[in-house]
Amino acid sequence: MKLWEKVNCIILRNFHYYFKDPTINKYLESEISENYEGYLLIFKNKKPIWISHPFNYAQIKKKLNKKAIVKNYQTKKEIENILKTNCGKKIGYNGRFLSAESLINLKKLLKGKKFIDVTKELENEREIKTKTEIEKIKKATIATKEILKKIKKLLKKEMSEKEVE
């Protein structure tokens, strides 16, 4: 069964150090998962919604610009309203990057909604690269080749690893 036949919405969460979901970067075509705490709601045919932790709101709004709708919350009730208004009845989540505690809290917050682990489907989608990702890979390859050429010129026979370093 295809991903969007299973769910109406997918919630991806960035939280603390251990639960930073790299899938977020793919859907926003932006490197944000290292720095910002919040939730990303993704949909089949709608612009994604980033629900920002209040602390990061101004920075993430500027960074995402037109890539996503950015919403802020101050209270548990506000985040509950944003999620209830936008998620639909079947909600996907990435089990690899969502803690058990976060999932339990989401289920309490969104009673009556069905939660479906779509980890495998998200991993399959990440295998297919966007134009932006392909361009980044090309640039990284060119830069790597240039660096290797420079290093090759500096290497001499019988150099120690320490000298190479």
Helices and strands as residue ranges (DSSP letters): H 3-6, E 9-15, E 19-20, H 23-28, E 38-42, E 49-52, G 54-56, H 57-64, E 69-72, H 76-86, E 90-93, H 100-109, E 114-117, H 119-127, H 131-154, H 161-164
